[in-house]
Amino acid sequence: MMSKRDQFVGVRFTKEEKERIDKFIKIKNLSCNEFIRNAVFSYLNNLEGVKNKINLYRIQKNIEKFKKILPEITRNVSDLFGEFEEFKLNKETYFIT
């Protein structure tokens, strides 16, 4: 179900701007409302697209950083497992009974 368009937004243009709009909407067979609504939502969709591209770029950069430090993380985890195994083998050394 389509929502009712019951909100008004007024926009002022110069005479020259309005003439340019009128010329365009006549060629495209649009109402002024349709044209302005389409223009606004096209602009908003474009901004959202740019935002999404920026987010993807940031994610890609973070993945690249993670890949660079992954070998070090792997070594550290391996060292921790080695220490844990040593601890398990020598636990009586670490605890006072």
TITORVEX-332972 format. One record per atom (N, C-alpha, C, CB): residue in one letter; y, x, z; atom name. Coordinates in pm, 1 decimal, padded with zeros to 6 digits. Glycine has a CB too. Example, Ala and Ser with C-alpha at 12.3 -4.5 7.8 and 13.67 -1.06 7.14 Angstrom:
 rest       c2       c1       c3 atom
    A -00569.0  01319.0  00780.0    N
    A -00450.0  01230.0  00780.0   CA
    A -00330.0  01320.0  00780.0    C
    A -00447.3  01130.8  00904.6   CB
    S -00225.0  01285.0  00708.0    N
    S -00106.0  01367.0  00714.0   CA
    S  00003.0  01290.0  00787.0    C
    S -00059.8  01408.4  00572.5   CB
REM end
This chain:
 rest       c2       c1       c3 atom
    M -00119.1  00085.0  00000.0    N
    M  00000.0  00000.0  00000.0   CA
    M  00124.4  00088.7  00000.0    C
    M  00000.4 -00096.2  00123.1   CB
    M  00213.9  00062.4 -00091.1    N
    M  00336.6  00140.4 -00101.8   CA
    M  00437.2  00092.5  00002.1    C
    M  00396.2  00129.9 -00243.9   CB
    S  00501.8  00187.8  00067.6    N
    S  00602.3  00153.5  00167.9   CA
    S  00726.1  00096.7  00101.2    C
    S  00639.0  00276.2  00252.5   CB
    K  00791.5  00009.6  00174.9    N
    K  00914.5 -00050.1  00124.4   CA
    K  01027.6  00052.5  00133.6    C
    K  00950.2 -00179.5  00203.7   CB
    R  01101.5  00064.4  00027.4    N
    R  01216.8  00154.7  00025.9   CA
    R  01336.2  00079.6  00083.8    C
    R  01247.6  00206.6 -00119.7   CB
    D  01355.0  00097.9  00212.7    N
    D  01461.1  00022.1  00280.2   CA
    D  01566.8  00112.0  00343.7    C
    D  01400.8 -00067.2  00386.5   CB
    Q  01563.1  00242.0  00311.0    N
    Q  01661.2  00336.2  00366.1   CA
    Q  01754.7  00380.6  00254.2    C
    Q  01590.6  00459.6  00431.9   CB
    F  01882.7  00384.2  00285.9    N
    F  01982.2  00419.9  00186.3   CA
    F  02038.1  00558.7  00215.9    C
    F  02095.3  00315.6  00182.5   CB
    V  02050.6  00639.5  00112.0    N
    V  02115.4  00770.0  00121.4   CA
    V  02221.1  00773.7  00012.0    C
    V  02011.7  00889.4  00107.0   CB
    G  02345.1  00788.0  00052.9    N
    G  02454.6  00792.5 -00044.0   CA
    G  02485.2  00935.5 -00084.9    C
    G  02579.9  00726.6  00013.5   CB
    V  02515.9  00953.7 -00211.3    N
    V  02548.2  01086.4 -00263.7   CA
    V  02672.1  01073.5 -00351.1    C
    V  02428.1  01147.3 -00344.5   CB
    R  02765.7  01164.9 -00331.9    N
    R  02887.0  01164.6 -00415.0   CA
    R  02879.3  01277.5 -00515.5    C
    R  03014.9  01178.3 -00328.1   CB
    F  02926.7  01247.9 -00638.3    N
    F  02931.0  01346.6 -00745.6   CA
    F  03070.3  01348.0 -00805.2    C
    F  02824.8  01316.3 -00854.2   CB
    T  03102.5  01458.8 -00869.7    N
    T  03227.9  01463.1 -00945.0   CA
    T  03208.6  01376.7 -01070.3    C
    T  03268.7  01612.2 -00982.6   CB
    K  03317.5  01346.0 -01136.6    N
    K  03310.2  01267.5 -01259.3   CA
    K  03223.4  01338.6 -01362.1    C
    K  03450.8  01242.0 -01316.2   CB
    E  03242.4  01469.6 -01374.5    N
    E  03166.1  01548.0 -01472.4   CA
    E  03016.4  01549.2 -01438.0    C
    E  03220.1  01692.5 -01478.7   CB
    E  02985.4  01562.9 -01309.6    N
    E  02844.2  01561.8 -01267.1   CA
    E  02779.7  01427.1 -01297.7    C
    E  02832.4  01592.8 -01115.9   CB
    K  02853.8  01319.3 -01269.2    N
    K  02800.9  01184.8 -01293.4   CA
    K  02780.0  01160.1 -01442.4    C
    K  02895.5  01078.7 -01235.5   CB
    E  02873.1  01208.0 -01523.7    N
    E  02857.3  01194.3 -01669.1   CA
    E  02734.1  01270.1 -01717.9    C
    E  02983.1  01245.3 -01742.2   CB
    R  02711.6  01387.6 -01662.3    N
    R  02593.3  01466.8 -01698.6   CA
    R  02464.9  01393.8 -01658.8    C
    R  02598.5  01605.8 -01630.9   CB
    I  02465.5  01336.8 -01539.6    N
    I  02348.6  01259.6 -01493.3   CA
    I  02326.7  01138.7 -01582.9    C
    I  02366.9  01214.2 -01346.2   CB
    D  02433.4  01065.7 -01611.0    N
    D  02422.1  00945.6 -01695.2   CA
    D  02365.3  00979.3 -01833.0    C
    D  02559.5  00878.1 -01710.5   CB
    K  02409.8  01089.0 -01889.6    N
    K  02360.7  01131.2 -02020.7   CA
    K  02210.5  01159.5 -02014.5    C
    K  02437.1  01256.2 -02069.6   CB
    F  02169.0  01230.0 -01910.8    N
    F  02027.8  01265.8 -01896.2   CA
    F  01941.4  01141.7 -01873.0    C
    F  02009.7  01365.0 -01780.3   CB
    I  01982.8  01054.9 -01782.6    N
    I  01897.2  00939.1 -01750.7   CA
    I  01889.3  00842.1 -01868.5    C
    I  01950.5  00865.5 -01625.9   CB
    K  01992.5  00839.3 -01950.3    N
    K  01987.6  00755.0 -02070.2   CA
    K  01882.0  00808.8 -02167.3    C
    K  02127.0  00749.1 -02139.3   CB
    I  01880.9  00940.6 -02186.9    N
    I  01782.5  01003.2 -02276.9   CA
    I  01640.9  00981.9 -02224.9    C
    I  01810.9  01154.4 -02292.3   CB
    K  01622.7  00995.9 -02092.5    N
    K  01489.9  00986.3 -02031.1   CA
    K  01451.6  00843.4 -01994.0    C
    K  01484.2  01073.0 -01907.8   CB
    N  01543.3  00750.4 -02016.2    N
    N  01519.5  00609.5 -01984.8   CA
    N  01481.6  00590.6 -01837.3    C
    N  01408.9  00553.3 -02075.3   CB
    L  01561.1  00651.6 -01750.8    N
    L  01542.3  00640.5 -01606.5   CA
    L  01661.6  00570.3 -01545.0    C
    L  01522.1  00779.2 -01542.4   CB
    S  01638.4  00509.6 -01429.4    N
    S  01753.1  00461.0 -01352.2   CA
    S  01809.9  00579.4 -01274.9    C
    S  01712.4  00343.2 -01255.0   CB
    C  01931.4  00565.0 -01230.1    N
    C  01993.8  00672.0 -01151.6   CA
    C  01912.5  00695.8 -01024.0    C
    C  02142.0  00636.3 -01116.7   CB
    N  01866.0  00588.7 -00961.5    N
    N  01783.4  00601.8 -00841.1   CA
    N  01655.3  00679.6 -00869.2    C
    N  01749.1  00463.7 -00785.1   CB
    E  01587.6  00645.1 -00978.5    N
    E  01463.6  00715.4 -01012.6   CA
    E  01489.7  00864.3 -01034.4    C
    E  01399.6  00653.8 -01138.5   CB
    F  01596.8  00892.5 -01107.3    N
    F  01629.5  01031.3 -01137.3   CA
    F  01656.4  01111.1 -01009.7    C
    F  01750.6  01038.0 -01230.0   CB
    I  01740.9  01056.7 -00923.4    N
    I  01776.2  01128.9 -00800.4   CA
    I  01654.8  01141.9 -00709.2    C
    I  01891.0  01057.1 -00726.1   CB
    R  01576.0  01035.9 -00696.2    N
    R  01454.7  01041.2 -00613.4   CA
    R  01358.5  01147.1 -00667.5    C
    R  01385.2  00902.3 -00609.1   CB
    N  01337.4  01147.1 -00799.5    N
    N  01249.0  01247.3 -00860.9   CA
    N  01301.8  01388.9 -00838.8    C
    N  01233.8  01220.2 -01011.4   CB
    A  01431.8  01406.3 -00853.9    N
    A  01491.7  01538.5 -00837.2   CA
    A  01476.4  01587.6 -00693.3    C
    A  01640.1  01535.2 -00876.5   CB
    V  01501.6  01500.5 -00598.8    N
    V  01491.0  01538.0 -00457.5   CA
    V  01347.3  01577.0 -00423.1    C
    V  01538.0  01422.0 -00366.9   CB
    F  01250.4  01494.5 -00463.3    N
    F  01112.7  01524.5 -00426.4   CA
    F  01055.5  01641.5 -00506.1    C
    F  01026.2  01402.0 -00446.2   CB
    S  01103.9  01661.9 -00625.4    N
    S  01063.9  01780.5 -00700.5   CA
    S  01112.6  01905.4 -00628.3    C
    S  01119.4  01775.9 -00845.0   CB
    Y  01235.0  01901.4 -00580.3    N
    Y  01292.4  02013.0 -00506.0   CA
    Y  01215.0  02037.7 -00376.8    C
    Y  01440.1  01986.3 -00475.0   CB
    L  01186.2  01931.2 -00302.2    N
    L  01112.1  01945.3 -00176.9   CA
    L  00971.1  01999.8 -00201.1    C
    L  01104.5  01810.4 -00104.5   CB
    N  00904.1  01949.2 -00302.6    N
    N  00769.8  01998.2 -00334.7   CA
    N  00772.9  02145.2 -00373.2    C
    N  00708.3  01915.8 -00448.1   CB
    N  00876.6  02185.0 -00445.5    N
    N  00891.2  02324.7 -00483.4   CA
    N  00910.5  02412.1 -00359.6    C
    N  01009.2  02342.0 -00580.2   CB
    L  00993.4  02367.4 -00265.9    N
    L  01014.5  02443.3 -00142.3   CA
    L  00885.0  02456.5 -00063.9    C
    L  01121.6  02376.2 -00055.5   CB
    E  00808.5  02348.1 -00056.1    N
    E  00680.7  02353.2  00014.9   CA
    E  00585.3  02449.4 -00054.9    C
    E  00617.9  02212.7  00024.3   CB
    G  00587.4  02452.1 -00187.4    N
    G  00503.6  02544.7 -00262.5   CA
    G  00540.7  02688.7 -00234.6    C
    G  00514.0  02516.9 -00410.6   CB
    V  00670.8  02716.4 -00228.4    N
    V  00717.9  02851.4 -00198.7   CA
    V  00674.7  02890.0 -00058.4    C
    V  00871.7  02861.2 -00213.1   CB
    K  00687.7  02797.7  00034.9    N
    K  00646.7  02824.1  00173.5   CA
    K  00498.2  02856.6  00179.5    C
    K  00678.4  02703.0  00264.1   CB
    N  00416.7  02780.8  00106.1    N
    N  00273.1  02805.4  00104.6   CA
    N  00241.2  02940.8  00042.4    C
    N  00200.9  02694.4  00028.5   CB
    K  00315.3  02977.9 -00062.4    N
    K  00294.0  03109.3 -00124.5   CA
    K  00329.9  03219.9 -00027.7    C
    K  00376.7  03123.2 -00253.3   CB
    I  00437.6  03200.7  00048.1    N
    I  00477.6  03300.6  00147.4   CA
    I  00369.3  03312.9  00253.9    C
    I  00613.8  03263.2  00212.1   CB
    N  00316.3  03199.4  00300.3    N
    N  00209.8  03203.4  00400.4   CA
    N  00086.3  03273.9  00346.6    C
    N  00173.7  03062.1  00445.5   CB
    L  00049.9  03247.5  00221.5    N
    L -00064.9  03314.6  00161.7   CA
    L -00039.8  03464.8  00151.0    C
    L -00095.6  03255.6  00023.1   CB
    Y  00081.8  03502.0  00117.1    N
    Y  00118.2  03643.5  00108.1   CA
    Y  00102.3  03709.9  00245.3    C
    Y  00264.0  03659.7  00056.2   CB
    R  00149.2  03643.3  00350.3    N
    R  00136.9  03698.5  00485.8   CA
    R -00009.5  03711.6  00526.2    C
    R  00211.8  03610.0  00587.0   CB
    I -00088.9  03611.3  00494.1    N
    I -00231.4  03617.0  00525.4   CA
    I -00295.5  03734.5  00452.5    C
    I -00301.6  03484.4  00487.1   CB
    Q -00262.6  03749.5  00325.5    N
    Q -00318.3  03860.4  00246.9   CA
    Q -00279.6  03994.9  00308.4    C
    Q -00269.5  03852.8  00100.4   CB
    K -00154.7  04010.0  00349.1    N
    K -00109.1  04134.8  00410.1   CA
    K -00182.5  04160.5  00541.3    C
    K  00042.7  04130.8  00434.0   CB
    N -00204.1  04056.9  00621.3    N
    N -00276.9  04073.7  00746.9   CA
    N -00422.5  04111.7  00722.8    C
    N -00269.8  03945.9  00829.4   CB
    I -00482.2  04055.4  00620.4    N
    I -00620.0  04091.4  00585.6   CA
    I -00625.6  04238.2  00545.0    C
    I -00674.1  04001.1  00471.1   CB
    E -00528.6  04282.9  00467.5    N
    E -00523.2  04422.7  00426.2   CA
    E -00509.0  04514.7  00547.5    C
    E -00406.9  04445.2  00328.4   CB
    K -00424.1  04476.2  00643.3    N
    K -00408.9  04555.7  00765.9   CA
    K -00540.1  04558.8  00843.7    C
    K -00295.5  04498.6  00854.4   CB
    F -00605.0  04443.9  00852.8    N
    F -00731.6  04434.9  00925.6   CA
    F -00838.1  04523.3  00861.1    C
    F -00780.1  04289.2  00931.1   CB
    K -00842.5  04522.2  00727.4    N
    K -00940.0  04606.4  00656.8   CA
    K -00918.3  04753.6  00687.5    C
    K -00931.4  04583.1  00505.9   CB
    K -00791.1  04793.5  00703.0    N
    K -00760.1  04933.3  00731.2   CA
    K -00808.1  04974.5  00870.7    C
    K -00609.7  04957.5  00718.4   CB
    I -00800.3  04883.6  00967.5    N
    I -00839.1  04919.2  01103.9   CA
    I -00982.7  04880.3  01136.5    C
    I -00745.7  04853.7  01202.2   CB
    L -01050.1  04811.2  01044.9    N
    L -01187.5  04767.3  01069.8   CA
    L -01282.0  04882.9  01101.9    C
    L -01239.4  04691.8  00949.7   CB
    P -01276.4  04995.5  01031.2    N
    P -01366.9  05106.0  01068.0   CA
    P -01346.3  05152.6  01212.1    C
    P -01346.6  05224.2  00973.2   CB
    E -01220.5  05158.5  01256.0    N
    E -01192.9  05199.5  01394.2   CA
    E -01247.1  05096.8  01492.8    C
    E -01041.5  05218.9  01415.8   CB
    I -01229.4  04970.7  01462.4    N
    I -01282.7  04864.8  01548.6   CA
    I -01434.3  04876.3  01556.5    C
    I -01241.6  04724.8  01496.3   CB
    T -01497.1  04898.5  01442.0    N
    T -01643.1  04911.8  01436.8   CA
    T -01689.2  05029.7  01523.1    C
    T -01690.9  04930.3  01290.5   CB
    R -01618.6  05142.1  01512.5    N
    R -01653.8  05259.6  01595.3   CA
    R -01638.8  05227.0  01743.2    C
    R -01564.8  05381.6  01558.9   CB
    N -01529.1  05159.3  01780.1    N
    N -01505.9  05125.7  01920.4   CA
    N -01613.4  05031.3  01973.8    C
    N -01368.0  05062.5  01937.4   CB
    V -01649.9  04933.1  01894.3    N
    V -01754.8  04839.7  01936.2   CA
    V -01886.6  04914.4  01949.8    C
    V -01768.7  04722.4  01835.1   CB
    S -01916.1  05001.9  01855.8    N
    S -02038.4  05081.3  01861.4   CA
    S -02039.2  05167.7  01987.8    C
    S -02051.7  05169.7  01735.0   CB
    D -01926.4  05230.4  02018.1    N
    D -01915.2  05310.9  02140.2   CA
    D -01938.5  05225.6  02263.5    C
    D -01777.7  05378.1  02148.3   CB
    L -01880.9  05105.6  02264.5    N
    L -01900.0  05015.9  02379.5   CA
    L -02046.4  04978.3  02396.1    C
    L -01815.2  04889.0  02363.3   CB
    F -02114.4  04950.1  02285.2    N
    F -02257.3  04917.6  02293.7   CA
    F -02335.0  05037.4  02347.0    C
    F -02312.4  04874.9  02155.3   CB
    G -02297.4  05156.8  02301.3    N
    G -02363.1  05277.7  02351.2   CA
    G -02342.0  05294.3  02500.5    C
    G -02311.6  05400.7  02277.6   CB
    E -02218.5  05272.7  02545.5    N
    E -02189.3  05282.2  02688.8   CA
    E -02264.5  05175.4  02766.3    C
    E -02038.7  05269.4  02714.4   CB
    F -02274.7  05055.8  02709.2    N
    F -02346.3  04948.2  02775.9   CA
    F -02494.8  04983.3  02789.8    C
    F -02329.1  04816.1  02698.3   CB
    E -02552.9  05037.4  02684.8    N
    E -02693.5  05078.0  02690.4   CA
    E -02712.0  05187.1  02795.5    C
    E -02741.9  05127.7  02551.7   CB
    E -02619.7  05282.6  02800.8    N
    E -02626.5  05389.1  02901.1   CA
    E -02615.9  05330.5  03040.5    C
    E -02515.2  05493.0  02878.4   CB
    F -02527.3  05231.5  03055.5    N
    F -02509.6  05164.5  03183.9   CA
    F -02638.8  05094.9  03224.9    C
    F -02393.5  05063.2  03177.1   CB
    K -02702.1  05024.8  03131.2    N
    K -02826.4  04954.9  03162.8   CA
    K -02934.2  05054.1  03206.6    C
    K -02874.9  04873.4  03041.3   CB
    L -02938.2  05166.9  03140.7    N
    L -03040.1  05265.4  03173.8   CA
    L -03013.2  05333.0  03308.3    C
    L -03048.3  05369.9  03064.4   CB
    N -02886.2  05347.4  03340.3    N
    N -02849.6  05420.4  03461.7   CA
    N -02778.2  05330.1  03562.3    C
    N -02760.9  05539.7  03426.7   CB
    K -02813.0  05202.5  03567.0    N
    K -02736.8  05110.4  03651.0   CA
    K -02743.1  05146.2  03798.1    C
    K -02786.5  04970.4  03631.6   CB
    E -02851.9  05208.9  03844.5    N
    E -02857.3  05245.8  03984.9   CA
    E -02750.2  05349.8  04018.1    C
    E -02996.1  05299.1  04020.5   CB
    T -02705.0  05424.4  03918.4    N
    T -02598.5  05522.4  03940.3   CA
    T -02465.8  05453.5  03964.3    C
    T -02587.2  05617.3  03821.2   CB
    Y -02446.5  05337.5  03901.7    N
    Y -02317.2  05269.3  03910.1   CA
    Y -02304.7  05175.9  04029.0    C
    Y -02293.1  05192.0  03785.2   CB
    F -02415.9  05136.8  04088.0    N
    F -02411.5  05043.1  04199.0   CA
    F -02460.3  05108.1  04326.6    C
    F -02494.3  04919.8  04168.0   CB
    I -02393.2  05079.7  04431.7    N
    I -02438.5  05126.8  04563.3   CA
    I -02527.6  05018.6  04622.1    C
    I -02316.9  05159.3  04659.3   CB
    T -02649.7  05053.5  04656.8    N
    T -02742.1  04954.1  04711.2   CA
    T -02759.6  04970.2  04859.2    C
    T -02875.9  04963.1  04643.3   CB
REM end
